């Protein structure tokens, strides 16, 4: 490790993942060496009309690209790897991940045409990676996807630990046990700062083991006289294995539907993380030809996403599979905050079709457990690591706050706990920490192929259009004397139904004409003020008449 320069300080900050669920991206910088942990996406909020996904603003990293030594990925969930295809276009740096994580990343990079030019480096829990002055080592944790690791960064200033997403599952489905001994060793070596997962910080007790679910699936499969459909997150590989095991015990065949589900099942089984008996998988087309009590369908759509396989089945618009009366549908996931309405709608539609639906808080204890540790596990992590400074990450503000209180309860000094927003930095030098300058952070919105070209103004326009519609006013003026040659023609969309509002639009027409004539007689002829005046006069009139504010677009032409 290179010698410590007195001017250099250690910086820790999040570009995404604090004060929100999703788009995780954390940065540790010492001097001229920057290490990035994770590169995720999040799904848009309700007011982000038409936006497909949201990724972090990486301006700070692109401005300092010659200092970025690599991106370390803790595990293969979308909120940790989904931003990579966009980030790597602007920041071609090596990506480090475990076997399954890299397998899932490679699928994404292939789609984005970036596989050839991205350096991918395979790590495991015993790897050591030197990234300039920073040495990275790893430790195994339990989560709802195999091959999840936490990251330990040894810097000249001290040790920084990032837990990744974790819980402590003492009976994991895949026998990948959390390495408590290694965590204790890291802790006894002295941890300067700990960044820890806060998702379930509000939940008391312990998170149950994933292996509890297998028996529940078996019981349901046995009792069901007809087909069983299981909807879950595609990336929850442990859950997929439980479904496969229960299907094997109850002698049912398995059909996999939904693009992301098909992808994950093929990658995970190819890499040896899913054990699927020979001849168990059938094509979706074969489902209708088999005895109803001999089939299980594994599907996407546990969040009620409009285009997912389960939602299409619920609406009877799926090309290959219909839900029949008496089928059992298991939704083995809790709704992400904001998705409850979509899930509720899907459940309603499934009940209408005569299905028996197992979902939600009443049953979820049986068919879903969280991949994140509850309060007692978060305390255990704090006690193993014994950090001097603590930064709760990965959660909305109330979760971070609750995690901070847990840290205080186990003995971390209140003044040594930093509650951050995206872009807030913690500076550590000579063993003491303080809040540093803010760096640029925020949301980059992705709509179709456009990355970041839809900003607040476009969203504001979309909101206006979605609420009160649009009026286009077309007028042609004479070049000679500025008189109106044709128009004004008013075109309305989403504002009023033209045939029933002729009086209103005729009056609007008159107002545009008189406004333009008045301006001409006052010798006002630059287009900007003509447009502004037309907009203002028409806007006032329409608001008085309808209490609505449609977007008004005046188009003025000269002949």
Phi and psi in degrees as a GROMACS rama.xvg file:
@    title "Ramachandran Plot"
@    xaxis  label "Phi"
@    yaxis  label "Psi"
@TYPE xy
-71.8725  159.756  UNK-2
-66.2273  153.105  UNK-3
-79.374  128.374  UNK-4
-93.3393  131.855  UNK-5
-59.8444  -28.6583  UNK-6
-77.5059  -25.3099  UNK-7
-71.8961  140.146  UNK-8
-129.277  164.338  UNK-9
-96.0472  129.836  UNK-10
-115.905  135.537  UNK-11
-129.071  130.201  UNK-12
-157.967  165.232  UNK-13
-110.927  134.597  UNK-14
-95.3598  -8.95643  UNK-15
-171.877  151.27  UNK-16
110.305  -7.20541  UNK-17
-114.656  138.461  UNK-18
75.484  14.0208  UNK-19
-162.437  164.273  UNK-20
-107.531  117.268  UNK-21
118.478  178.835  UNK-22
40.357  50.242  UNK-23
-69.042  128.622  UNK-24
-158.676  115.504  UNK-25
-120.697  145.034  UNK-26
-127.504  132.514  UNK-27
-121.834  124.232  UNK-28
-128.319  129.837  UNK-29
-126.118  117.375  UNK-30
57.4295  -119.642  UNK-31
-98.3882  17.0597  UNK-32
-118.09  122.442  UNK-33
-115.961  129.751  UNK-34
-118.087  130.527  UNK-35
-106.538  134.502  UNK-36
-111.876  115.752  UNK-37
72.4547  156.712  UNK-38
-155.452  81.9117  UNK-39
-104.08  179.996  UNK-40
-126.056  167.118  UNK-41
-135.442  162.784  UNK-42
-86.9367  151.262  UNK-43
-68.2365  153.389  UNK-44
-82.9527  169.205  UNK-45
-60.2104  -30.0756  UNK-46
-85.5879  0.662741  UNK-47
-92.1877  76.4231  UNK-48
-65.4408  126.907  UNK-49
79.1952  -2.22988  UNK-50
-80.5288  138.558  UNK-51
-87.1174  -54.3855  UNK-52
-145.593  166.386  UNK-53
-125.447  133.649  UNK-54
-125.352  165.808  UNK-55
-70.8769  154.551  UNK-56
-79.4916  117.902  UNK-57
-106.854  25.6528  UNK-58
-51.5613  -43.8798  UNK-59
-58.5684  -40.3795  UNK-60
-72.8416  -39.7122  UNK-61
-70.621  -33.0842  UNK-62
-65.8432  -27.0941  UNK-63
-117.051  34.5726  UNK-64
-60.0252  -29.9549  UNK-65
-72.0985  -9.04219  UNK-66
-99.3334  -13.7973  UNK-67
-77.2267  116.712  UNK-68
-89.3909  -20.1256  UNK-69
164.457  165.989  UNK-70
-114.918  120.253  UNK-71
-96.4667  128.426  UNK-72
-108.909  127.271  UNK-73
-79.6898  -34.3222  UNK-74
-168.026  173.632  UNK-75
-93.8418  24.8782  UNK-76
-80.5977  152.544  UNK-77
-54.6735  -37.4168  UNK-78
-75.4015  4.88655  UNK-79
-124.899  -22.6814  UNK-80
-120.625  -11.2601  UNK-81
-64.9754  -23.0562  UNK-82
-83.7366  -12.2733  UNK-83
-55.6987  -45.6396  UNK-84
-58.6346  -27.9941  UNK-85
-86.514  -40.5978  UNK-86
-67.8135  -42.0681  UNK-87
-69.7819  -19.6294  UNK-88
-63.6592  -31.9382  UNK-89
-106.034  -7.05725  UNK-90
-147.694  85.6007  UNK-91
-83.9829  87.743  UNK-92
-125.05  160.728  UNK-93
-64.6745  146.711  UNK-94
-115.392  128.087  UNK-95
-109.216  131.504  UNK-96
-160.963  164.341  UNK-97
-76.4089  175.931  UNK-98
-58.6778  -52.8648  UNK-99
-67.2548  -39.2535  UNK-100
-59.3851  -47.5845  UNK-101
-64.9678  -36.2898  UNK-102
-58.5748  -45.0197  UNK-103
-69.8062  -37.4916  UNK-104
-65.2086  -41.5759  UNK-105
-61.524  -37.6054  UNK-106
-57.8097  -43.1627  UNK-107
-67.2194  -43.741  UNK-108
-67.7342  -33.9791  UNK-109
-61.7846  -45.9579  UNK-110
-59.3249  -36.8377  UNK-111
-86.696  -1.66748  UNK-112
70.5019  27.7279  UNK-113
-114.012  4.35979  UNK-114
-62.0129  -42.3751  UNK-115
-62.8984  -38.4914  UNK-116
-97.763  1.50052  UNK-117
-100.877  126.527  UNK-118
-81.3466  120.952  UNK-119
-114.615  128.478  UNK-120
-121.632  121.43  UNK-121
-78.2703  130.481  UNK-122
-125.293  165.6  UNK-123
-138.754  -174.434  UNK-124
-64.1749  -16.1303  UNK-125
-101.293  3.20859  UNK-126
-72.9278  152.32  UNK-127
-125.426  131.094  UNK-128
-127.21  126.653  UNK-129
-94.9375  120.069  UNK-130
-119.654  82.412  UNK-131
65.2907  -125.113  UNK-132
-83.8585  -2.05716  UNK-133
-107.193  129.745  UNK-134
-106.066  127.457  UNK-135
-105  130.41  UNK-136
-126.71  172.48  UNK-137
-135.493  160.09  UNK-138
-143.288  144.892  UNK-139
-76.1153  134.396  UNK-140
-127.654  161.252  UNK-141
-90.3773  141.276  UNK-142
-156.777  -176.644  UNK-143
-84.9921  15.6822  UNK-144
-141.066  139.96  UNK-145
-65.4577  167.697  UNK-146
63.375  33.6437  UNK-147
-89.1584  138.67  UNK-148
-132.946  156.334  UNK-149
-98.0492  165.576  UNK-150
-123.584  133.706  UNK-151
-116.424  120.443  UNK-152
-110.84  113.523  UNK-153
-89.266  115.514  UNK-154
-114.542  161.98  UNK-155
-57.8368  -20.5697  UNK-156
-89.0123  -19.7574  UNK-157
145.411  -174.635  UNK-158
-97.8359  129.016  UNK-159
-114.218  128.429  UNK-160
-117.01  132.272  UNK-161
-116.109  118.579  UNK-162
-73.3441  -15.9402  UNK-163
65.1369  -171.684  UNK-164
-82.097  132.312  UNK-165
-150.385  158.471  UNK-166
-143.445  171.854  UNK-167
-109.137  102.072  UNK-168
-108.131  110.566  UNK-169
-82.8567  -7.90528  UNK-170
-131.094  64.406  UNK-171
-67.3984  148.824  UNK-172
-60.0204  -37.2753  UNK-173
-102.69  12.6294  UNK-174
58.8551  20.3767  UNK-175
-91.4503  95.9376  UNK-176
-81.2239  147.94  UNK-177
-66.1982  138.805  UNK-178
-88.2172  79.873  UNK-179
-62.384  -36.5997  UNK-180
-64.2564  -43.6437  UNK-181
-63.427  -40.8331  UNK-182
-61.6878  -41.8005  UNK-183
-64.8745  -38.4253  UNK-184
-62.8736  -44.2267  UNK-185
-59.1989  -44.999  UNK-186
-62.9275  -41.4174  UNK-187
-73.304  -18.4426  UNK-188
-78.3206  -6.48634  UNK-189
94.2831  115.15  UNK-190
-110.209  121.436  UNK-191
-73.0714  -48.2462  UNK-192
-141.413  136.956  UNK-193
-116.68  129.516  UNK-194
-109.002  119.272  UNK-195
-132.948  146.555  UNK-196
-62.7861  123.618  UNK-197
-108.583  7.76401  UNK-198
-50.1246  -46.2111  UNK-199
-106.341  27.8304  UNK-200
-63.6872  -19.0042  UNK-201
-87.1713  -6.79463  UNK-202
-100.227  117.768  UNK-203
-70.4227  164.855  UNK-204
79.2035  -150.539  UNK-205
-115.863  151.131  UNK-206
-81.5094  130.382  UNK-207
-63.5632  162.526  UNK-208
-74.9311  144.583  UNK-209
-59.0265  -30.9359  UNK-210
-69.1985  -14.7303  UNK-211
-62.1706  -24.5649  UNK-212
-77.9831  -29.4765  UNK-213
-55.0348  -45.8763  UNK-214
-64.0045  -39.4064  UNK-215
-60.8846  -45.1832  UNK-216
-59.1389  -46.1985  UNK-217
-56.9723  -46.2861  UNK-218
-59.3168  -46.331  UNK-219
-64.6249  -43.5751  UNK-220
-61.3119  -39.3857  UNK-221
-66.4079  -43.8759  UNK-222
-72.712  -24.8436  UNK-223
-74.3191  125.215  UNK-224
-80.0101  -17.3926  UNK-225
-124.254  -154.716  UNK-226
-72.5431  153.888  UNK-227
-119.847  131.17  UNK-228
-112.374  126.386  UNK-229
-113.705  119.459  UNK-230
-106.697  129.18  UNK-231
-153.379  176.032  UNK-232
-66.9144  132.078  UNK-233
-58.2235  -35.4862  UNK-234
-80.7632  -3.17318  UNK-235
-82.5845  76.7597  UNK-236
-62.0229  -35.2554  UNK-237
-60.9409  -41.7351  UNK-238
-65.0898  -40.1325  UNK-239
-61.3007  -41.0629  UNK-240
-63.3848  -38.2573  UNK-241
-63.5604  -39.1615  UNK-242
-65.3563  -43.2732  UNK-243
-61.3578  -45.1109  UNK-244
-62.2617  -44.3979  UNK-245
-65.7997  -36.3503  UNK-246
-65.3006  -38.8009  UNK-247
-65.3016  -46.5567  UNK-248
-64.0958  -36.1539  UNK-249
-96.4614  12.1264  UNK-250
56.49  45.4482  UNK-251
-109.433  149.413  UNK-252
-85.9318  162.935  UNK-253
-125.061  125.092  UNK-254
-109.229  137.557  UNK-255
-112.356  123.417  UNK-256
-131.759  151.622  UNK-257
104.696  128.219  UNK-258
-57.8343  -46.8478  UNK-259
-68.4113  -33.2509  UNK-260
-66.2294  -45.3226  UNK-261
-60.1664  -43.4194  UNK-262
-58.2907  -52.675  UNK-263
-65.6048  -42.6214  UNK-264
-60.582  -41.0272  UNK-265
-71.7438  -41.2822  UNK-266
-66.482  -46.5761  UNK-267
-67.2881  -35.4208  UNK-268
-75.8037  -35.6904  UNK-269
-59.9453  -39.947  UNK-270
-86.9455  0.515199  UNK-271
87.1218  15.7047  UNK-272
-95.1834  -11.3633  UNK-273
-123.52  133.233  UNK-274
-107.748  102.093  UNK-275
-111.119  119.079  UNK-276
-58.6876  146.195  UNK-277
-54.1867  133.093  UNK-278
79.3234  3.81218  UNK-279
-78.0458  -36.2775  UNK-280
-78.1802  132.228  UNK-281
-120.816  160.478  UNK-282
-76.2426  148.865  UNK-283
-54.6461  -32.5676  UNK-284
-62.7244  -26.0306  UNK-285
-82.0029  -12.109  UNK-286
-55.8334  -46.0054  UNK-287
-66.2718  -20.0966  UNK-288
-89.6756  -9.62863  UNK-289
-100.255  157.999  UNK-290
-58.124  135.357  UNK-291
-60.9119  -29.5163  UNK-292
-89.7042  14.8711  UNK-293
-117.875  15.3542  UNK-294
-129.934  139.009  UNK-295
-123.859  136.038  UNK-296
-112.289  125.889  UNK-297
-102.511  123.789  UNK-298
-137.259  155.927  UNK-299
-82.7492  171.123  UNK-300
112.088  16.5413  UNK-301
-68.8591  -11.5425  UNK-302
-105.794  10.5698  UNK-303
68.1836  23.7107  UNK-304
-60.073  135.096  UNK-305
-55.8504  -35.5151  UNK-306
-100.716  7.26756  UNK-307
-76.0048  165.029  UNK-308
-60.493  -45.2561  UNK-309
-64.7523  -41.2226  UNK-310
-63.3725  -40.403  UNK-311
-67.1637  -37.2136  UNK-312
-64.4631  -41.1424  UNK-313
-63.0446  -30.7651  UNK-314
-94.9875  6.73369  UNK-315
58.7426  33.7908  UNK-316
-115.675  10.8718  UNK-317
-80.5759  135.59  UNK-318
-67.5959  -29.7253  UNK-319
-112.91  -24.3616  UNK-320
-131.042  131.023  UNK-321
-110.397  150.184  UNK-322
-87.2862  128.929  UNK-323
-109.789  152.536  UNK-324
-54.4275  134.197  UNK-325
95.6773  -13.4103  UNK-326
-65.7211  151.176  UNK-327
-107.05  128.924  UNK-328
-116.461  124.222  UNK-329
-109.423  121.7  UNK-330
-101.152  100.071  UNK-331
-96.9124  65.0135  UNK-332
-168.461  153.989  UNK-333
-95.4699  147.978  UNK-334
-65.1402  136.877  UNK-335
-65.373  140.184  UNK-336
-49.354  130.15  UNK-337
102.938  -20.8403  UNK-338
-97.0946  -0.863146  UNK-339
-55.8647  -39.0462  UNK-340
-62.7797  -43.1502  UNK-341
-66.595  -41.277  UNK-342
-64.053  -44.1374  UNK-343
-57.9704  -40.8075  UNK-344
-64.8662  -43.1808  UNK-345
-63.4813  -43.772  UNK-346
-60.2857  -44.7378  UNK-347
-56.1219  -47.9439  UNK-348
-65.0514  -35.7361  UNK-349
-66.4141  -42.5386  UNK-350
-61.6174  -39.5416  UNK-351
-58.4045  -34.4314  UNK-352
-79.9132  -0.656853  UNK-353
91.5933  12.2715  UNK-354
-81.4571  156.94  UNK-355
-97.2106  114.292  UNK-356
-107.408  128.406  UNK-357
-110.781  114.505  UNK-358
-158.515  173.089  UNK-359
68.6854  179.759  UNK-360
-54.4792  -37.7803  UNK-361
-61.3519  -38.9775  UNK-362
-109.71  -11.8395  UNK-363
-61.5018  -29.4575  UNK-364
-57.5545  -31.9976  UNK-365
-81.0362  -38.9683  UNK-366
-113.086  6.32043  UNK-367
-151.251  134.054  UNK-368
-128.321  153.377  UNK-369
-72.3364  156.55  UNK-370
-93.1392  3.23077  UNK-371
-115.425  145.089  UNK-372
-70.7473  143.537  UNK-373
-86.8011  -172.343  UNK-374
-55.6492  -41.9464  UNK-375
-66.0972  -33.9782  UNK-376
-72.3997  -35.7165  UNK-377
-65.2036  -38.0578  UNK-378
-65.8837  -39.5272  UNK-379
-60.7411  -44.0275  UNK-380
-61.2536  -44.215  UNK-381
-60.9878  -40.0355  UNK-382
-71.5802  -32.819  UNK-383
-69.578  -40.4236  UNK-384
-86.8679  -27.0669  UNK-385
43.6543  57.3783  UNK-386
-75.2457  152.913  UNK-387
-75.8561  -45.4045  UNK-388
-116.957  146.05  UNK-389
-130.165  132.22  UNK-390
-126.027  104.208  UNK-391
-70.2435  136.633  UNK-392
-132.147  177.943  UNK-393
59.0448  69.0553  UNK-394
170.179  162.298  UNK-395
-72.9701  165.148  UNK-396
-55.3256  -40.6524  UNK-397
-64.2831  -32.0887  UNK-398
-71.4  -41.4139  UNK-399
-62.0871  -41.2838  UNK-400
-61.9515  -44.912  UNK-401
-63.7747  -39.5771  UNK-402
-65.5063  -37.4283  UNK-403
-61.2386  -40.7996  UNK-404
-65.3831  -37.7616  UNK-405
-63.0508  -40.3671  UNK-406
-63.4016  -42.0412  UNK-407
-59.9917  -41.8426  UNK-408
-62.3636  -29.8278  UNK-409
-98.0934  12.5763  UNK-410
106.517  6.1565  UNK-411
-79.3098  133.869  UNK-412
-65.5544  139.831  UNK-413
-55.6302  -41.444  UNK-414
-70.8313  -10.9694  UNK-415
-98.0922  9.92909  UNK-416
-107.875  127.263  UNK-417
-112.666  117.878  UNK-418
-93.4074  115.077  UNK-419
-109.761  152.51  UNK-420
-102.431  163.284  UNK-421
-55.444  129.462  UNK-422
96.6761  -17.6827  UNK-423
-73.0186  136.081  UNK-424
-110.15  150.6  UNK-425
-112.222  124.381  UNK-426
-102.199  128.845  UNK-427
-120.537  128.05  UNK-428
-150.006  131.721  UNK-429
59.5946  31.4486  UNK-430
80.961  0.994744  UNK-431
-116.946  149.696  UNK-432
-120.922  147.958  UNK-433
-151.524  162.989  UNK-434
-68.8403  132.342  UNK-435
-104.23  -164.373  UNK-436
-69.5748  153.963  UNK-437
-79.2357  144.558  UNK-438
-109.272  162.345  UNK-439
-66.1567  128.475  UNK-440
-150.171  157.36  UNK-441
164.27  -163.385  UNK-442
-101.965  136.767  UNK-443
-110.338  122.4  UNK-444
-94.6995  136.739  UNK-445
-115.518  123.031  UNK-446
-129.402  108.201  UNK-447
63.2283  -125.169  UNK-448
-91.3836  -7.59774  UNK-449
-82.2848  125.702  UNK-450
-110.242  110.263  UNK-451
79.0421  3.45217  UNK-452
-87.2573  -9.69723  UNK-453
-100.772  111.455  UNK-454
-112.135  -164.234  UNK-455
-61.6707  -34.6721  UNK-456
-70.7025  -42.1989  UNK-457
-63.8377  -41.2861  UNK-458
-64.0969  -38.6311  UNK-459
-63.0862  -42.4889  UNK-460
-61.3347  -42.8646  UNK-461
-62.79  -37.3747  UNK-462
-64.6379  -45.4336  UNK-463
-58.5451  -47.1956  UNK-464
-61.1383  -39.8735  UNK-465
-72.8408  -23.4216  UNK-466
-91.4675  -49.118  UNK-467
-124.938  2.97686  UNK-468
78.3314  -164.598  UNK-469
-140.415  146.162  UNK-470
-123.904  127.691  UNK-471
-107.92  127.833  UNK-472
-112.443  118.426  UNK-473
-111.419  123.913  UNK-474
-132.693  139.425  UNK-475
-113.413  128.205  UNK-476
-110.467  154.215  UNK-477
-83.2261  135.384  UNK-478
-63.9762  -36.7593  UNK-479
-63.4901  -63.2579  UNK-480
-118.161  6.86815  UNK-481
73.7415  7.40723  UNK-482
-73.4433  157.744  UNK-483
-76.6005  120.526  UNK-484
-88.1923  -46.6761  UNK-485
-144.228  153.373  UNK-486
96.8782  -164.565  UNK-487
-70.3254  138.135  UNK-488
-101.229  130.959  UNK-489
-111.801  124.605  UNK-490
-112.348  127.634  UNK-491
-117.526  133.631  UNK-492
-133.788  123.197  UNK-493
70.905  13.3064  UNK-494
-108.407  -65.7144  UNK-495
-138.769  158.301  UNK-496
-80.7529  115.951  UNK-497
-54.8715  -44.4092  UNK-498
-63.9228  -27.1747  UNK-499
-95.9428  2.11104  UNK-500
-131.156  34.992  UNK-501
-61.4577  -40.2509  UNK-502
-59.2903  -45.8874  UNK-503
-61.1894  -44.2793  UNK-504
-73.6419  -31.2268  UNK-505
-65.4391  -41.8233  UNK-506
-63.3206  -41.0309  UNK-507
-60.6578  -41.6691  UNK-508
-57.1989  -47.6201  UNK-509
-60.5388  -40.0842  UNK-510
-65.0618  -40.8878  UNK-511
-63.1477  -45.9712  UNK-512
-60.78  -48.606  UNK-513
-67.6136  -35.1024  UNK-514
-62.6521  -45.7278  UNK-515
-65.5614  -43.531  UNK-516
-61.4716  -40.671  UNK-517
-63.3694  -41.9731  UNK-518
-65.1832  -40.3475  UNK-519
-61.8491  -43.8699  UNK-520
-67.1197  -24.0079  UNK-521
-89.0641  9.19511  UNK-522
60.7759  29.541  UNK-523
-90.0588  116.702  UNK-524
-135.066  7.74527  UNK-525
-81.1367  142.459  UNK-526
-61.822  -37.1725  UNK-527
-59.2971  -45.8599  UNK-528
-74.5805  -31.3416  UNK-529
-59.1211  -48.586  UNK-530
-62.9038  -45.6404  UNK-531
-61.2579  -44.0494  UNK-532
-64.045  -42.4023  UNK-533
-61.1019  -46.7848  UNK-534
-57.3268  -48.3497  UNK-535
-64.46  -47.6634  UNK-536
-63.361  -45.1853  UNK-537
-68.3583  -41.5812  UNK-538
-58.9045  -44.3281  UNK-539
-62.3912  -46.962  UNK-540
-60.7555  -48.0811  UNK-541
-65.6156  -36.079  UNK-542
-67.0995  -40.7413  UNK-543
-61.6812  -40.8175  UNK-544
-79.0364  -35.3243  UNK-545
-124.509  -10.0176  UNK-546
55.9867  32.8838  UNK-547
-125.062  153.778  UNK-548
-122.449  80.2666  UNK-549
-69.2415  159.563  UNK-550
-73.6393  131.061  UNK-551
-111.919  122.185  UNK-552
-115.655  100.349  UNK-553
-80.8947  132.382  UNK-554
-119.559  116.315  UNK-555
-114.139  128.361  UNK-556
-121.777  154.439  UNK-557
-117.165  140.277  UNK-558
